[in-house]
Amino acid sequence: MTQTPAPQRQGGNRAAGLLAALFGGGSATVFALLVVIFAVIAVVNPGFMEPPSLMAFIKNAAPLVILAVGQYFVIVAGELDLSVGSLVGAQVVIAAALIDGEESRTVPVMLLMLAFGIVVGLVNGLITTLLKVHSLITTLGMMLVLYGAIRLWTGGSPTGALSEGFRQAGRGGIEMSVVRLLPWALFILVAVVIAAVVLMRSPYGRTLIAAGDNEKAAAFSGVRVWQVRTAAFVLSSVLASLAGVLIGGYAGVTAQVGDGLEFTAITAVVLGGVVLGGGRGTVVAAMAGALTVEALFTLFNQLSLPSTIRPAVQGVIIIAAVAYAARERSRPAVPATDARPDETTGS
């Protein structure tokens, strides 16, 4: 029996590693699904593949991708954040009330939004890590607090108006002949993508995954798990605030803004192969999951399907992800000599 020469095997291993890195560390399924959905949309509506339509799709998808990045940080650390949807709504409503159409108030209010997002993230993180309250309960409580407080303040009817400068980030862009409008949301999204990949390749990213994979082992190795997880909640809330700026830019101010976004973000992350319970999955695949969810909803619109189908699809994805996570957790550990290319590098 002939054996494969060692150089050829090494070349195959390098190729496998390259493909794993390209497809988000072994989460190639979500990329394949994204391509398939885009192909179906192109068949149903060929005009969708034209540059102006693609730019409009990216503009609409950018907030969800940004939310998915924030949710990824929390999930890969072994927690959940259910407060991001209400936080988005609260940020938009507060911004409209404080700006009230005055351009001079735009930057101060944006800074206030950033500070408010940091405070919400700190509260979520510290209650979860120091008081040992499960993040599901902590962030559910925060979601209800934000939801109720905003409706109590506004009486269910938001007041004020966002300034034109505020709305530029979500609906403005650079006018060009081919794409018609190159949205600012694309530039913001690219910046978030680069920052997230760099962060997950940094020591913090590695400790974040370690904390989600095995909290006790990470603590014994010197990781301050409570600090790492609290920082993840802060990042999630800050990115939710950024998503609120984009959503307020193109959708305006309504009482329903932000409703359900927390579950859509979780759906996107788990569709990207990130395991609920922490420790496994990559941020690139989570972002691909967000694009896939947005593309799937776009396909539903193209097929004139009722909007009520969306929660059902999200529910199926989340249930399947929980079942998969339980199956993965019950598997015996793979010996180091037989291990596949690392799937938890976080990028």
N, C-alpha and C positions, 0 to 999 in steps of 0.2 A: 504494500500500500504506500503510495507516494504521499509525502507531506508537503504542505505549502511552505515555500522558502520563508525564512524569518523576515527578510526585507519586505516581502509582499504582505506578510501579516501585519508588520508595523505600519505599512502604508495604508492597509485597510483600517487599522485602529485610528490612524490620524484622520482618515476620511470620515470615519464614524463620529469622531470627536468634533470635526468641523461641522458635520450635519447637525449634531446635537446642539452645538452652539448657535447655529443658524436658526434652528427651529425652536429656540427657547429652552434648550436643555432637555430634549426628549419629549416635548409637548407638540409634536408635529400634527397631531389630529386636528387641533383647532385651526391651524393654518390651512390644512387641506379643506376643512369645512368652510372657512372663509372664502377660499377660491371657488368652491362649488356654489355657494350662495351668490357670489358676484356673477358667476356664469349664468345662473338661473335668472337673475335680475336682468342681465344683458339680453337674454332671450325674450323675456317678457317685455322689457322696455329698452331697446337699443340706445335710446338717447341718454340713458343713465350713465353710460361709459364716456360721454363727452366731457371734456375738461371742466366746463362750468358746473355741470351736475355733480361731478366728483368733488369739486371744491365745496359745493353746498353740503354734500354728504359729510365731508371732513369737518366742516364748521359745526354741523349738528352733532357729530359724534365726539368732538373734542371734550365737552364736559364729562361725558360718561367715561371716556378713557382716563381722564384726570382723576375722577372719583374712584375708578378701578385701581389705579396706582396707589392711592391712599388706603383703600380697602385691602389691597395686597399686603402692605406693610403690617397691618393689624392681623390679618389672617395667617400670614406665614409665621408670625410670632405666637400663634396659638390662641388668638382672641377673635372677637367680632365687634364691629362698630355699626350699630343700627341707628345712630343719631345723625348720619351725614345728610339724609334727605331733609329732615326738619331743619338742620343747620343751613342748608342751601336756601330753603324758603325763608328762614329768619333773616339771613344776611341780605337777601334781595329786598324784603319788606322794610327792614331797618334802613338800608341804604336809600330807598325811595323816600322814606319819611324824613330822613335827615338832609338829603341833598335837595329835595323839592325843586328840581329843575335848575338849581344854581350851579354854574360851572365851577365857581371858586371853591365849592365844598367837595368837589370830586376826590381829590387826592387825600385830604384829611379823613374823609369817610372811608376810603379804601384802606388807609392805615388803621382806622378803628375796626374795620372788618377783620383785618389780619390779627389785631390784638384779641378781638372777641373769639376768633377761631382758636388761637393759642390757649385762651382760658378754658374754652370748652374741652379741648383735647387734654389739657392738664387735669381737669376735674374727672374726665372719664378715666384717664390713665392712673391717677393716684388712688381713686376709689377702688379700681380694679386690682392694682398691684399692692398697695399698702393695707387697705381694709379687707382685701381678699374677697371682694364681691365679684361674682361671675360677670364677665364683660357683657354677656347677653342681657342680664338684669340691669347693669349700670347704664348701658347705652340705650336700652329700651326706656328706662326712666328719663334719661336726658332727652330722648326723642319726644316723649310726652310732655316734658317741661317746656321745651322750645315750641312745640306745636300749640300747647294750651296758652302759653304766655303771649305769643304773637297774635293769636285770635282774640284773646282778652284785650290786648292793647288796641287792636284795629277794629274790633267788633265784627271780624270776618270780612271787612272791606278795606283793603290796603289803601293808604292815602299817600299823597306826594307824587313825585315823578323823578325818574332817573335822568341825569344830565346827558347831553349828547356825547361828552367826553367819556363818561362811564360806559355808555352803550357801544362805543367804537370797538372795544376789545371783542365783543361778542358778535357784532354784525358788520363791522367795517373791514377794510383791507386796502390793498394796493390794486388799483385798476390796471389791467393788462389786456392786451389784444386777444390772446389765445384763451386764457382761463376766465377772462372778463373781470374777475375779482379774486385776488389772492388774499384769503382772509387772515387777519391778525391772529385768529384762533389757531391757525396752522403753525405759526411761529411760536406761539405760547406752548402748544402741544409738543413741538419738537424740543423746546427747552426743557419741558417736564420729562420727556422720554430720556433725553441725554442725562439729566440730573439723576433720574431714578436708576438708570443702568450704572452710572458711576458710583452712586451711593451703595448699591447692592454688591459692587465689587470691592468696596472699602471694608476695613475691619468692622465697622458698624453693621454692614449688611451681613457679614459672616456670623457675627454674634447674634443678630436678629434671627437668622435661620436656626442657629444652635439653640437659642432659647425656646423656639417653637418645637424643635425636634425632641429635645430632652432637657427640661428645665433644671432638673437636679444635676445632671452632668455638666450643664453650662455653668451652674452656680459653683460647683466644685472646681471648675477650671478657672474661676476668678471673674466670671461675667456677672455684672450687677443686673440681674434679670429685670428688676423693677424699673430701673432707669431705661433699659433698652425698650421695654414694652410701653412705658409712658411716652417715650419719644415717638414710638410708632403711632400712638393715638394722637399726639400733637401734629404729626405729619398728615395724618388722615383728615383732621379738622382744618388744617391750613389749606390742603388741596381741595377740600369741599368748599371752602370760602372762595378759592380761585374759580372753581366750577360755577359758583353762584354768580360771579362777575360775568362769566361768559353766557350763562343762561339768562340772566337779567338783561344782557345786551341784545339778544335776538328774540327772546320770548316776552320781555316786559314784566310787569308786576301784576300777579294774580294771586288769589287766595290759595290756589292749588299748586303753585310753583314748588318744586322739590318733592311733591308727594310720590312715594314709592321708589324714589331713586336709590335708597339704601338697598332694597332687594334687587334692583336691576344691577347695581354695582357688584353685589355678592354673586349674582348669577354669572356676570361677566368673568369674575375672578375664578370661580370654580369651573366654568366652561374652559378656561385656559389651562386647566390641569392642576391648579393649586389645591392642595389637599386641605380640607377643613380639619382643624386640629393642629396645623402648623408644621413647619420644618421641611416641607417639600413644595416645589413649584418655583417658577421664575417670573420676574416682573414683565419680561417681554411677552411671555405667553398670556399673562393676565391682560395686558393691553390688547393683544390679538383677540382675546375673548370679548373684550368690550367692543371692538370693531365688528366682531361676528354677531354679537347681540344686536347692535345698531343696524347691521346689514339685514339681519333676519326680520327685524321690525319693518325695515324699508320694503322687503319682499312682501310682507303681509299687506302693506299699504298698496303695493303694486297689484296684488291679487284681490284687492278690495275685501280682505277678510276683516271681520269685526275686531275692534280694539280689545274686546273682552278676552280674546284668545291669548293675549300677552301674559297675563298673570298665570294662566294654566301652563304655558310653555316654560316660564320661569320656575314654576313649582316642580315640574318634571325634571328640569335640569338640576335644581338644588337637591331633590330627593335622590337622584342618581349619583350626585357628587357625594352625598353623605354615605350612601351605600358603598361607593368606591373607596371612600376614606376608611370606613370600618374594615373593609376587606384588606386594604393595604396595611393597616395597623395590626391586623391579625396574622400577617405573613411572617414567617421566620426570617431573621436577618440573613442577607446574602453574604457569603464569605468574601473577604476583600480580594482574593485572587480571581474570583469569578464575577466581580462587580462590573456593571456596565459603566459607561462614561457618567461622571457626576451629574445628577439631575437637580442638585440643590445649590447651585452656585449663585442663584438669584438674578441672573441676567440672561 
